[in-house]
Amino acid sequence: MKAKYVNPFTDFGFKKIFGEEASKPLLIDFLGQLLPQAQIIDLSFKDKEQLGKKFVYVEMPNFTKKEQELSNRLDKWLFFLKHLEDFQTIPTLLQDDIFQQAFDKAELAKFSQEDRNDYEQSLKVYRDLKGVIDTAFDEGKAEGKAEGKAEGKAEGKAEGTKTIAKAMKDNQIPLAVIMKTTGLSAEEIEKL
């Protein structure tokens, strides 16, 4: 089945939904749920043309709730982001004005040809990056298991983590992302 909506985990998709002046109500609502102590009233956007090609990394909680389990607005936002690319229709639960705006901004059929091309390129980068991370994780896990059996679990896990970090570094993943993913320090990563 062909996607009707943009993948929000791509750089382009996230910026399309949240990174434009017209998206201000969406971003305020989303950040207000994510950071309730911040009490966000207004936002300003920098000219993205002056920023150049830049990636936005947002770490989301491991969200596993089903539609019937959603209990608050943050749950709805996380459900929206996790499943957006799979939706063919807007779930009843997400049919308020803010989510309607988000679905409208994310609808691929409304993109210009230039936006579609930019999105496809961003989607390719996302899939490549995800493939590298998934492969490195699987290889590191397998190597860590093998070494863990021979040398003890703690040491095997550490080596598996280093294998993942090395694969990420070799694929030019930003240092901050490698540090966040593996828990290794910048110095440990630089030595790999």
Backbone as CSV, one residue per row, in Angstrom:
resi,resn,N_x,N_y,N_z,CA_x,CA_y,CA_z,C_x,C_y,C_z
1,MET,0.838,-1.170,0.000,0.000,0.000,0.000,0.891,1.244,0.000
2,LYS,0.594,2.181,-0.853,1.391,3.399,-0.963,1.031,4.374,0.157
3,ALA,2.039,5.003,0.721,1.826,5.936,1.829,1.038,7.155,1.357
4,LYS,0.108,7.582,2.171,-0.677,8.781,1.890,-0.044,9.997,2.572
5,TYR,0.647,9.738,3.688,1.223,10.816,4.474,2.738,10.657,4.582
6,VAL,3.407,11.759,4.826,4.854,11.822,4.941,5.332,11.028,6.163
7,ASN,6.541,10.507,6.072,7.170,9.861,7.229,7.719,10.985,8.112
8,PRO,7.187,11.151,9.331,7.630,12.266,10.169,9.009,12.072,10.781
9,PHE,9.603,10.896,10.590,10.936,10.641,11.133,12.025,11.018,10.141
10,THR,11.631,11.427,8.942,12.604,11.971,8.000,12.815,13.432,8.361
11,ASP,13.967,13.950,8.007,14.259,15.355,8.266,13.214,16.234,7.572
12,PHE,12.940,15.944,6.310,11.969,16.732,5.547,10.578,16.633,6.168
13,GLY,10.168,15.421,6.515,8.825,15.214,7.051,8.595,15.952,8.355
14,PHE,9.562,15.873,9.263,9.413,16.552,10.548,9.330,18.059,10.344
15,LYS,10.217,18.580,9.471,10.210,20.018,9.210,8.936,20.450,8.482
16,LYS,8.411,19.599,7.615,7.187,19.938,6.882,6.015,20.077,7.851
17,ILE,5.941,19.202,8.835,4.839,19.236,9.790,5.041,20.337,10.830
18,PHE,6.266,20.473,11.348,6.482,21.357,12.491,7.369,22.574,12.225
19,GLY,8.051,22.624,11.090,9.095,23.628,10.917,8.782,24.823,10.056
20,GLU,7.525,25.111,9.802,7.150,26.269,8.996,6.306,27.216,9.830
21,GLU,6.322,28.489,9.475,5.565,29.494,10.222,4.099,29.089,10.384
22,ALA,3.506,28.516,9.346,2.105,28.095,9.416,1.903,26.933,10.391
23,SER,2.996,26.281,10.780,2.935,25.138,11.696,3.020,25.543,13.158
24,LYS,3.105,26.826,13.425,3.305,27.297,14.791,2.298,26.704,15.784
25,PRO,0.985,26.688,15.477,0.042,26.105,16.446,0.311,24.617,16.707
26,LEU,0.751,23.900,15.671,1.052,22.475,15.826,2.248,22.281,16.752
27,LEU,3.303,23.033,16.490,4.524,22.886,17.279,4.302,23.323,18.727
28,ILE,3.549,24.406,18.926,3.252,24.844,20.292,2.465,23.769,21.027
29,ASP,1.470,23.180,20.356,0.670,22.130,20.983,1.525,20.911,21.305
30,PHE,2.339,20.462,20.346,3.190,19.291,20.534,4.202,19.524,21.660
31,LEU,4.934,20.642,21.593,5.940,20.917,22.617,5.294,21.159,23.979
32,GLY,4.105,21.730,23.964,3.388,21.937,25.214,3.048,20.632,25.912
33,GLN,2.796,19.596,25.134,2.525,18.275,25.706,3.815,17.576,26.113
34,LEU,4.848,17.754,25.299,6.127,17.113,25.562,6.853,17.765,26.748
35,LEU,6.701,19.077,26.879,7.387,19.848,27.925,6.379,20.720,28.676
36,PRO,5.473,20.105,29.435,4.400,20.890,30.068,4.903,21.976,31.025
37,GLN,6.069,21.782,31.619,6.608,22.776,32.532,7.084,24.030,31.806
38,ALA,7.274,23.973,30.500,7.804,25.103,29.734,6.757,26.194,29.479
39,GLN,5.490,25.868,29.456,4.407,26.821,29.185,4.715,27.692,27.971
40,ILE,4.805,27.068,26.809,5.157,27.758,25.565,3.968,28.583,25.082
41,ILE,4.209,29.865,24.863,3.157,30.778,24.418,3.342,31.136,22.945
42,ASP,4.598,31.327,22.531,4.870,31.732,21.156,6.217,31.158,20.729
43,LEU,6.421,31.084,19.438,7.667,30.601,18.848,8.046,31.510,17.700
44,SER,9.319,31.523,17.356,9.736,32.198,16.132,10.601,31.222,15.348
45,PHE,10.530,31.334,14.051,11.265,30.441,13.167,12.367,31.215,12.470
46,LYS,13.543,30.602,12.375,14.626,31.194,11.598,14.405,30.836,10.138
47,ASP,14.964,31.655,9.254,14.843,31.393,7.826,15.600,30.117,7.499
48,LYS,14.861,29.062,7.133,15.513,27.769,6.892,16.431,27.800,5.679
49,GLU,16.252,28.763,4.779,17.142,28.862,3.616,18.546,29.255,4.054
50,GLN,18.663,30.031,5.124,19.967,30.445,5.607,20.644,29.366,6.438
51,LEU,19.881,28.386,6.900,20.453,27.340,7.744,21.141,26.247,6.938
52,GLY,20.837,26.126,5.654,21.417,25.070,4.842,20.784,23.728,5.161
53,LYS,21.368,22.656,4.627,20.860,21.310,4.903,21.251,20.940,6.322
54,LYS,20.267,20.708,7.133,20.497,20.454,8.547,19.547,19.372,8.985
55,PHE,19.988,18.509,9.887,19.137,17.432,10.368,18.606,17.773,11.750
56,VAL,17.396,17.343,12.004,16.777,17.512,13.308,16.692,16.136,13.937
57,TYR,17.301,15.970,15.114,17.233,14.699,15.820,16.320,14.870,17.026
58,VAL,15.268,14.097,17.048,14.331,14.134,18.161,14.234,12.720,18.709
59,GLU,14.574,12.576,19.977,14.487,11.255,20.590,13.111,11.106,21.215
60,MET,12.388,10.096,20.774,11.031,9.868,21.259,11.040,8.658,22.190
61,PRO,10.114,8.661,23.148,10.006,7.471,24.001,9.582,6.252,23.172
62,ASN,9.895,5.066,23.680,9.454,3.837,23.000,7.947,3.700,23.222
63,PHE,7.185,4.147,22.249,5.736,4.253,22.404,5.061,3.008,21.836
64,THR,4.359,2.275,22.691,3.752,1.013,22.262,2.240,0.970,22.456
65,LYS,1.645,2.069,22.878,0.202,2.054,23.150,-0.612,1.884,21.866
66,LYS,-1.724,1.200,22.008,-2.689,1.026,20.920,-3.677,2.186,20.986
67,GLU,-4.421,2.386,19.901,-5.351,3.516,19.817,-6.309,3.577,21.012
68,GLN,-6.845,2.444,21.411,-7.813,2.420,22.512,-7.163,2.683,23.870
69,GLU,-5.828,2.676,23.944,-5.122,2.894,25.203,-4.671,4.342,25.403
70,LEU,-4.885,5.188,24.415,-4.415,6.569,24.502,-5.194,7.305,25.589
71,SER,-4.466,7.919,26.517,-5.152,8.524,27.653,-4.990,10.038,27.753
72,ASN,-4.088,10.624,26.961,-3.897,12.072,27.030,-3.414,12.596,25.681
73,ARG,-3.243,13.893,25.599,-2.875,14.524,24.321,-1.458,14.125,23.882
74,LEU,-0.529,13.984,24.820,0.815,13.547,24.449,0.749,12.157,23.819
75,ASP,-0.042,11.268,24.383,-0.235,9.937,23.786,-0.717,10.067,22.340
76,LYS,-1.637,10.988,22.113,-2.177,11.178,20.760,-1.090,11.663,19.808
77,TRP,-0.254,12.602,20.262,0.831,13.079,19.407,1.819,11.956,19.089
78,LEU,2.192,11.186,20.090,3.140,10.089,19.861,2.541,9.032,18.944
79,PHE,1.259,8.740,19.118,0.557,7.800,18.249,0.524,8.347,16.815
80,PHE,0.231,9.632,16.678,0.219,10.297,15.367,1.577,10.148,14.682
81,LEU,2.654,10.488,15.392,3.991,10.423,14.799,4.396,8.992,14.448
82,LYS,4.114,8.071,15.338,4.530,6.683,15.116,3.800,6.056,13.926
83,HIS,2.516,6.384,13.742,1.706,5.696,12.744,1.340,6.547,11.528
84,LEU,1.780,7.799,11.474,1.359,8.703,10.409,1.535,8.113,9.016
85,GLU,2.690,7.556,8.745,2.982,7.045,7.403,2.069,5.871,7.031
86,ASP,1.490,5.197,8.029,0.638,4.034,7.776,-0.845,4.374,7.641
87,PHE,-1.249,5.571,8.082,-2.658,5.944,8.021,-3.124,6.128,6.578
88,GLN,-4.328,5.658,6.281,-4.980,5.952,5.009,-6.151,6.907,5.237
89,THR,-6.688,6.884,6.449,-7.734,7.822,6.858,-7.367,8.347,8.239
90,ILE,-7.967,9.457,8.603,-7.682,10.058,9.898,-8.513,9.346,10.963
91,PRO,-7.865,8.773,11.976,-8.614,8.106,13.041,-9.543,9.098,13.755
92,THR,-10.680,8.637,14.153,-11.667,9.467,14.849,-11.036,10.172,16.039
93,LEU,-10.190,9.479,16.747,-9.527,9.997,17.934,-8.672,11.240,17.648
94,LEU,-8.240,11.407,16.381,-7.346,12.508,16.007,-8.042,13.532,15.113
95,GLN,-9.334,13.678,15.253,-10.061,14.566,14.353,-10.398,15.924,14.978
96,ASP,-9.436,16.517,15.686,-9.659,17.889,16.144,-8.892,18.834,15.214
97,ASP,-9.024,20.137,15.422,-8.445,21.123,14.501,-6.926,21.007,14.365
98,ILE,-6.233,20.848,15.478,-4.767,20.782,15.435,-4.302,19.565,14.642
99,PHE,-4.852,18.400,14.936,-4.432,17.201,14.209,-4.869,17.264,12.753
100,GLN,-6.014,17.880,12.469,-6.454,18.036,11.072,-5.424,18.861,10.299
101,GLN,-4.916,19.932,10.933,-3.874,20.744,10.299,-2.614,19.913,10.057
102,ALA,-2.257,19.095,11.032,-1.060,18.254,10.891,-1.235,17.255,9.747
103,PHE,-2.396,16.621,9.654,-2.655,15.696,8.551,-2.623,16.424,7.210
104,ASP,-3.172,17.630,7.162,-3.168,18.404,5.913,-1.737,18.715,5.479
105,LYS,-0.882,19.127,6.436,0.503,19.449,6.094,1.289,18.209,5.669
106,ALA,0.885,17.048,6.171,1.627,15.806,5.919,1.142,15.043,4.688
107,GLU,0.073,15.490,4.061,-0.491,14.734,2.942,0.369,14.873,1.691
108,LEU,0.919,13.772,1.243,1.851,13.763,0.117,1.229,14.310,-1.168
109,ALA,-0.034,14.066,-1.382,-0.696,14.508,-2.611,-0.711,16.037,-2.726
110,LYS,-0.561,16.736,-1.617,-0.582,18.197,-1.621,0.798,18.808,-1.826
111,PHE,1.830,17.981,-1.906,3.189,18.485,-2.072,3.418,18.920,-3.517
112,SER,4.244,19.946,-3.680,4.691,20.332,-5.019,5.672,19.270,-5.506
113,GLN,5.988,19.294,-6.773,6.958,18.328,-7.309,8.314,18.503,-6.626
114,GLU,8.698,19.743,-6.380,9.970,19.999,-5.707,9.963,19.422,-4.285
115,ASP,8.854,19.612,-3.564,8.739,19.045,-2.222,8.764,17.524,-2.264
116,ARG,8.103,16.936,-3.256,8.121,15.468,-3.381,9.534,14.965,-3.612
117,ASN,10.268,15.646,-4.465,11.658,15.256,-4.731,12.516,15.385,-3.473
118,ASP,12.354,16.501,-2.758,13.106,16.705,-1.513,12.733,15.632,-0.491
119,TYR,11.447,15.309,-0.423,10.995,14.282,0.521,11.585,12.921,0.162
120,GLU,11.567,12.561,-1.098,12.116,11.266,-1.520,13.594,11.172,-1.175
121,GLN,14.325,12.270,-1.356,15.747,12.270,-0.997,15.915,12.112,0.513
122,SER,15.104,12.820,1.282,15.156,12.725,2.741,14.768,11.321,3.205
123,LEU,13.787,10.717,2.554,13.351,9.363,2.884,14.466,8.362,2.605
124,LYS,15.186,8.570,1.516,16.314,7.690,1.193,17.396,7.790,2.273
125,VAL,17.727,9.004,2.687,18.724,9.201,3.736,18.260,8.529,5.022
126,TYR,16.989,8.714,5.378,16.434,8.101,6.589,16.540,6.580,6.523
127,ARG,16.132,5.994,5.386,16.168,4.529,5.260,17.596,4.005,5.306
128,ASP,18.510,4.714,4.639,19.920,4.305,4.677,20.459,4.357,6.105
129,LEU,20.188,5.458,6.793,20.651,5.618,8.164,20.045,4.561,9.074
130,LYS,18.761,4.333,8.922,18.081,3.326,9.740,18.650,1.937,9.448
131,GLY,18.926,1.654,8.182,19.504,0.372,7.816,20.881,0.175,8.433
132,VAL,21.687,1.226,8.413,23.028,1.152,9.002,22.919,0.898,10.506
133,ILE,22.066,1.652,11.169,21.923,1.499,12.619,21.375,0.123,12.967
134,ASP,20.341,-0.321,12.240,19.757,-1.639,12.512,20.769,-2.751,12.277
135,THR,21.518,-2.645,11.172,22.520,-3.661,10.863,23.634,-3.652,11.905
136,ALA,24.106,-2.463,12.235,25.168,-2.362,13.245,24.687,-2.909,14.583
137,PHE,23.447,-2.607,14.927,22.893,-3.110,16.183,22.817,-4.632,16.171
138,ASP,22.303,-5.191,15.064,22.195,-6.648,14.957,23.569,-7.313,14.990
139,GLU,24.529,-6.741,14.245,25.881,-7.304,14.242,26.526,-7.181,15.613
140,GLY,26.370,-6.029,16.226,26.933,-5.828,17.556,26.304,-6.752,18.578
141,LYS,25.015,-6.957,18.443,24.304,-7.848,19.354,24.810,-9.286,19.183
142,ALA,24.945,-9.715,17.933,25.426,-11.072,17.670,26.857,-11.243,18.159
143,GLU,27.689,-10.256,17.851,29.080,-10.327,18.290,29.156,-10.272,19.814
144,GLY,28.352,-9.423,20.404,28.324,-9.312,21.856,27.877,-10.596,22.511
145,LYS,26.905,-11.277,21.908,26.450,-12.562,22.448,27.566,-13.594,22.401
146,ALA,28.210,-13.659,21.242,29.284,-14.641,21.088,30.411,-14.372,22.077
147,GLU,30.821,-13.121,22.158,31.890,-12.777,23.089,31.428,-12.905,24.535
148,GLY,30.163,-12.585,24.755,29.615,-12.668,26.104,29.643,-14.092,26.626
149,LYS,29.373,-15.036,25.757,29.425,-16.440,26.171,30.845,-16.839,26.503
150,ALA,31.805,-16.336,25.737,33.193,-16.722,25.945,33.846,-15.947,27.098
151,GLU,33.513,-14.686,27.238,34.224,-13.836,28.199,33.357,-13.298,29.331
152,GLY,32.098,-13.628,29.315,31.211,-13.080,30.345,30.324,-12.013,29.745
153,LYS,29.120,-11.923,30.233,28.125,-11.041,29.627,28.502,-9.568,29.650
154,ALA,29.038,-9.066,30.700,29.333,-7.635,30.799,30.346,-7.201,29.752
155,GLU,31.417,-7.978,29.614,32.446,-7.624,28.648,31.929,-7.748,27.220
156,GLY,31.136,-8.771,26.943,30.565,-8.964,25.600,29.657,-7.823,25.200
157,LYS,28.873,-7.345,26.161,27.971,-6.230,25.879,28.775,-4.977,25.539
158,ALA,29.863,-4.754,26.277,30.702,-3.582,26.019,31.313,-3.646,24.621
159,GLU,31.788,-4.812,24.224,32.362,-4.965,22.887,31.297,-4.796,21.805
160,GLY,30.112,-5.314,22.050,29.009,-5.144,21.092,28.665,-3.681,20.911
161,THR,28.667,-2.937,22.014,28.400,-1.506,21.954,29.477,-0.797,21.142
162,LYS,30.731,-1.197,21.329,31.821,-0.593,20.566,31.708,-0.921,19.082
163,THR,31.258,-2.124,18.766,31.066,-2.514,17.368,29.994,-1.638,16.726
164,ILE,28.915,-1.430,17.450,27.845,-0.552,16.947,28.381,0.849,16.736
165,ALA,29.104,1.375,17.725,29.643,2.724,17.636,30.598,2.859,16.461
166,LYS,31.455,1.844,16.267,32.400,1.896,15.142,31.671,1.905,13.808
167,ALA,30.649,1.064,13.665,29.877,1.031,12.415,29.185,2.363,12.178
168,MET,28.648,2.964,13.221,27.994,4.265,13.082,29.013,5.335,12.690
169,LYS,30.184,5.300,13.341,31.243,6.270,13.035,31.700,6.102,11.585
170,ASP,31.900,4.854,11.150,32.325,4.576,9.778,31.304,5.068,8.760
171,ASN,30.043,5.153,9.155,28.985,5.622,8.257,28.652,7.093,8.486
172,GLN,29.571,7.803,9.157,29.516,9.245,9.344,28.263,9.724,10.072
173,ILE,27.798,8.909,11.015,26.700,9.332,11.879,27.275,10.391,12.825
174,PRO,26.550,11.479,13.074,27.074,12.521,13.965,27.465,11.965,15.336
175,LEU,28.560,12.501,15.873,29.112,12.039,17.150,28.068,12.082,18.260
176,ALA,27.268,13.139,18.302,26.254,13.264,19.359,25.248,12.118,19.303
177,VAL,24.879,11.694,18.100,23.925,10.594,17.945,24.561,9.282,18.402
178,ILE,25.839,9.071,18.050,26.542,7.854,18.462,26.643,7.806,19.985
179,MET,26.989,8.933,20.586,27.108,8.988,22.043,25.772,8.676,22.704
180,LYS,24.700,9.254,22.184,23.369,9.056,22.760,22.920,7.602,22.591
181,THR,23.200,7.019,21.442,22.764,5.659,21.142,23.524,4.615,21.942
182,THR,24.843,4.797,22.065,25.678,3.763,22.684,26.023,4.026,24.144
183,GLY,25.944,5.278,24.572,26.343,5.603,25.932,27.849,5.762,26.084
184,LEU,28.598,5.678,24.988,30.052,5.853,25.043,30.401,7.333,25.045
185,SER,31.566,7.669,25.567,32.037,9.053,25.578,32.636,9.383,24.208
186,ALA,32.832,10.677,23.969,33.435,11.124,22.710,34.840,10.546,22.567
187,GLU,35.570,10.491,23.677,36.937,9.979,23.642,36.955,8.493,23.261
188,GLU,36.034,7.704,23.832,35.961,6.276,23.518,35.632,6.066,22.046
189,ILE,34.743,6.887,21.521,34.330,6.760,20.125,35.465,7.157,19.202
190,GLU,36.178,8.223,19.530,37.295,8.681,18.705,38.393,7.618,18.582
191,LYS,38.580,6.803,19.624,39.616,5.747,19.633,39.260,4.576,18.717
192,LEU,37.995,4.444,18.337,37.570,3.278,17.532,38.035,3.376,16.105
